[in-house]
Structure formats: C-alpha cells, structure tokens
Amino acid sequence: MRRTVQILAAFILAASVAQSAAQSSGSPAIVQPDALVWAPAQGLPPGAQAAVLHGDPAKPGPFVIRFKFPAGYQIATHSHPTDEFVTVVSGKARMAFGEKADETRAQSLPAGAFMALPAGAWHRLWIDSETVVELHSTGPFGVKLAGH
C-alpha cells in the first residue's frame, strides 16, 4: 500500500509542478508543444518526466498527462482503479498484460499506437527507445502494484 501511495503522489506532484497549460475553465484551450512544462515523475524510477495537459489527476474528473521515458525504462506490473487510454506519441514501447505480465508476451507499441485499458487491468511497460505517451483517464487516479 505504501508503494501505491508513493506512485500516486508522483502523479499528484506532476499535476501541481507542471500544472496544465489548458485548465478546465469552460473555454476552448490549445496546448502547444513548447508550452509543456516537464517535471520529474517522482515516485517512478528515475528518468521519467511528466507534463499535465488538462485537469488534475488527484481530483475527480478527466485529465490528460504526457510521460516522457528514456530508452531502457520499465514500469513494473500495475493496475489503475479507472479506465486508462494511452497513445504512443513518439518512440517505441512494449506492453504485456496480466498480474504476472511477462516480457516474452509483450506486444509492440510503435508511435501512433493506441491502447484502451479497463479499470483493474494489470499491465507492464518496457521502453525500447525514448518514448512519449499520452494518458487520458479520470481522477482521482491511482496505481496498485502487483503483489502489494
């Protein structure tokens, strides 16, 4: 449970440090790539960065966040309490599913790939080259590590 809270804190920190360029103001908003404010995604292994585009992952409601991962990065098997929609913006990653997600069964996620993960779906991520992914979900967002 403590590790779950630490990872959730990483998303909250990213939301507060890199507060979205497009706030929920009821008005249309455009976020230009050079307006993104990247911050270390604390609570995840070193090297990950995050930028919130819309909303606040710690609060009820929709949010959009981008993550930038270096080549060779991994995220351990985990799940979320809400549906998650992920698009690979650039780079190349692989994902395996199930509580005992195995790299030998990982599926390729090249730039442009989209993935819909239902709430509670276990998954693990491997990053093959520097990769940016965009995550859409609803808050409050949480992470549960397999085996915890």
N, C-alpha and C positions, 0 to 999 in steps of 0.2 A: 504494500500500500504506500509506503514512503516513497518508493521509486516512481509510482504512478503520480503522486503529488508533485515530485520534482519535475517530471516531464510536463505536467500540466502547467506548472509555474513557468516553464520555458515559453510556452505559447502566450501566457499572460504577459510575461516580460516583453516578448517580441511585440505584442499589441501596444504596450504602453511606451516602449522606447521608440518603435518605428510606427507611431500612430498613423493610421491610414491617411493617404492623400485624398481619399474620397470618403468623407464622413457621411453618415446617414443623416442628411439634412432635409430630405424630401425633394431635393433638386437633383437634376442630372449631374453626373460628375465623370470626368475623363481623367485617367491617371496615365501620365506619360512615363515611359521607362526611366528617363533621367530624374524623375521626381521620387522614385522609390528610395526609401531610407532603409538600408540593410543594417541589421544588428546581429551579433552572435546569438544563436538559438541556444541559450543557456539551458542546461538540463539534458541536452542531447550531447552525443560525443563531440569533442572539439572539432571545429571546421565548418559546421553547418551555420548558415545565416538565414535570417527571416526578414520579410518585409510585409506588413499588413496593407492590403489594398482597400479593404472595406470592412466595416464593422469591428467587433471586438470579440475574439474567441472566448473570453472569460464571461461574457454576458449573454443572456438569452437573445436569440435572433441569428440571422445569416451573417457570415463573414467570409472573406476571401484573403488568403495569405499565400505568399510565394516563399519557397525554400530554395536555397542555393547550396548544393552539395559538391565537395571535391571528389575527384576520381578515387575509387577505392573505399569510399564511405559505406557504412552499413547502418541500418536501423533494425534492432532486434525485433523478434516476433511480438506483435502487439495488436490491440483492437481499440475501437472507439465506441462510445455509447450512442453516437448519432451516425447517420449515413454520411459518407465521405465521397466526394467527387474530385478526381485528380486528373490533371492534364500535364503531360510532359511538354514543357515549353521549349527546352533545348537539352541536348545531351542524350545519354542513353543509360537506362537503368534496367533492372530485372526485379520481378516480384514473384514470391511464392506464397501459397495460401495454406491455411490450416494451423492449428496450435503448434504443430511440430513442423513448420514450414522448412523445407529442405531445398538447398541451393540447386540440387540436381533437377528439381522440378520447377525452377524459376522460369517465368515467361518474360520474353523481351519486351521492353517498353522504350521504343525509339522516340525521337522528337515527334510530337503530334499525337502520340498515343493518349487515349482517354480510358479511364477506369472508374467504374461505379462500385463502391464497396458498401454493402448494407451494414447497419449498426451491428456490432459484435463480431464482425468477420475478422478472423486472425490473418495477419499478413506480415511479411518480412521484406525489406528492401535492400538491394545491392546496387551501388552506383558504379558504372563502368567507366564513364568519362564525366568531366564536370557537367552537372545537370541542374536545371532549374525546373521545379514542378510547382504547379498552382493548385491549391487545395480549396475547395468550396465545401462548407459544412454549416452547421448551426451550433451555436453555443447554448449553454456553456460546454466547451469542448473538453474532452478528457482522453487520457491514454491509459490503457491497462496492459502491462507486460505479461506475456505468457508465463505461467508458473508462479505468479505472485498474487 
